[in-house]
């Protein structure tokens, strides 16, 4: 879902202040789930600790059992993305995988 208009306006106004950061981002975070995946809540986020909900790594992605990723399945995904065979010991940029391709 989108952020509320008031939050967007507040972020925009903050970006216009003198000495404001060069980059401003607004990100929706489900703090309970996010912190539930961590073994400990970092001190910086301690004010959100009350929202922490225990979440397994598999549960965070929508449920179902976790499926292990093998080297073969990873190489197959890379082949589908880059359109060529990928040497597992070669740098991914050499194989034609840039940040845009990684998002795919």
Number of C-alpha atoms within 10 A of each C-alpha: 4 7 10 8 9 9 11 14 11 11 14 14 11 14 16 12 9 7 8 11 10 7 6 12 8 11 8 8 9 12 15 16 17 16 23 20 17 14 8 10 16 12 9 7 10 13 10 14 16 10 15 18 15 16 16 14 14 12 14 14 10 8 10 9 9 11 7 7 8 9 10 10 11 13 16 16 13 22 15 12 15 17 13 13 12 20 12 13 6 9 11 16 9 10 17 15 18 12 10 7 11 11 8 7
